């Protein structure tokens, strides 16, 4: 059976004290779960990372950064460099989140520079991809995903591909007013992603986990995780309470094991 992935991006919602309390509670709740069969990761805000690293067991929860500059140092006011993340002990970086793309104007070639920088530093690079509602309505969602992947992973060889993760987050499905994708739609988009990864990396592309993120909740987590092409769930606000996230993880894992 494949390894399952469960994670959450805390965005700009929890400060240092809240993040530490949340992580400690999540560890207590999930420490009995077999980490050979599952990976749990949390991506806090930058200001909380240093304290977060000190309060967790990295064998139980992997911590990630929400963004990263492609340069090691220089005149990039407000940016965080790979070296700074290395110093903190972080080894996972999220790149290309829809808010980075659509609020801050980042583009595919920029995400590619960040992906290659992350891989050069030995990080796991979690590339987020997804179409807007307008692109979906125009019937070009598949082309959008292929483009984001092909540009985002341009000049990345198969050997470094083992450190890639992908999160499919349809832009129209995330956030407070997001509408969850149907199981069928999510599965089809994941198939497109996996086909593109095989095209880019050959057999190595089959080893890259692809997670679904888009209004994941206790009502749809079980039906999503059992889809053949979905390797994990990237959960939003339903994960920001440690007890509720623990319950979601357990119910989804149980559904997957029973299905298999």
Secondary structure, DSSP 8 states (H G I E B T S, - for coil): ---EEEEEE-TT---HHHHHHHHHHHHHHHTTS-TTTEEEEEE--HHHHHHHHHHS-TTT-EE-BS---SSSSSS-TT---HHHHHHHT--EEEE--HHHHHTS---HHHHHHHHHHHHHTT-EEEEEE---HHHHHTT-HHHHHHHHHHHHTTT--TTGGGGEEEEE--GGGSSTT-----HHHHHHHHHHHHHHHHHHHGGGGGGS-EEE-SS--TTTHHHHHTSTT--EEEE-GGGSSHHHHHHHHHHHHHHHHHH-
